[in-house]
Every structure is written in C-alpha cells, then in structure tokens.
Amino acid sequence: MRKSAVKRKTKETDIAIDLNLDGRGDYKISTSIPFFDHMLSLMCKHGLIDMKLKARGDLEIDQHHTVEDIGIVLGKCVKDALKDMKGIKRYGSASVPMDEALATVSLDISGRPYLVYNAMVKRKINDFDTDLVQDFFQALTSSGGITLHVNVQYGRNTHHMIEAVFKALGRALREAVEIDPRSKGVPSTKGRI
C-alpha cells in the first residue's frame, strides 16, 4: 500500500491528511467548508483514493488559506506516497461529463510543477468563492511536482462544472499512479523524476 500522512500547522491553518493511493475510495473529510468537502470526496471516490482530512483554518478571515494549504498538504502526501515513482504510469487523463458540463483533466507526475487552468467558473456557491479552485490546484501542483491541465470545455451550472473537474482529477490521478506491470523502474529516460 502506498500511504502517506502529512501534517502542517501555521498561524492560519492546522491540517492533517492520511492518504492511501491504493484504496477503495473511502474518505472522511472535515474542512468546515461544505462545498469543498463535497468536491474532495468526489475526487477520492472516483480516484479510489482513501483519505482522512481534518482541517481548521482562519475562516473568519476567508477560505483562501484553508483551501490553499490543503492543496499544499495533499500534494506533499501524493509525492510522499509515491516515494521513488518506480513502476507508475506517470500520465493520466480523464474527461467527465456532469449533465450539461464537460471537463477534462490531464496530468503528468513529472517533478515539474505547472498548472494550465482553463475553467471560467465565476460564481459563488453558497459562501464558497470559486476562484479558490484554481488556488487549490496551484498549491497541489507546486507541492506535488505535478504538471496539471484543467479544461472545462463548456457548461452552464457552476456546481456541475467544478464537480466534473474534481471527478476528472480523481480519475486522472488514479490512472497516473497506477502500477504498470510492463514498466520497470522510473518512467523517464532520465532515470529519475
């Protein structure tokens, strides 16, 4: 089992994540941001990732620190769980429809953080600022060493568009971390990621 547990405590947030990349999609998520909890649970379910996440943040200020720091911790967990990256497929891509919306997520666990984010979702959902989705992905890519392309091709309902993105993220991540039985060593001509 490829597992990791990472904690991060600052003056703004206190976050602990236990992650199992070889799970069944079980999750227990508590961020005090209900919409974000829902999105992370979708990622776990569709990625077959087991995750326990407990986060407390300075929500009286706003949700930014909490969402961004969860991205930092989750990226570190993925990187730590993969250890030397031997045998992984490395690349993953998924397109997911959610009613009228369609989103595609493609990623490369390359050691080179880069985010391309083409998702014009500009509406609050309850009290959740949808700009934070991009901030979460930026933190995830930076701390995880992941190249990530997020594209929402179209959609009308902001909830559906973001939901399609998180489901696609789970499926793409599941594909990328999967062990390829034909692959020996690290999936790079450099010999390391």
Secondary structure as GFF3:
##gff-version 3
##sequence-region A 1 193
A	DSSP	beta_strand	3	9	.	.	.	ID=ss1
A	DSSP	beta_strand	13	20	.	.	.	ID=ss2
A	DSSP	beta_strand	27	30	.	.	.	ID=ss3
A	DSSP	alpha_helix	34	47	.	.	.	ID=ss4
A	DSSP	beta_strand	50	57	.	.	.	ID=ss5
A	DSSP	alpha_helix	64	82	.	.	.	ID=ss6
A	DSSP	beta_strand	91	98	.	.	.	ID=ss7
A	DSSP	beta_strand	101	108	.	.	.	ID=ss8
A	DSSP	beta_strand	114	118	.	.	.	ID=ss9
A	DSSP	alpha_helix	131	144	.	.	.	ID=ss10
A	DSSP	beta_strand	147	154	.	.	.	ID=ss11
A	DSSP	alpha_helix	158	177	.	.	.	ID=ss12
###
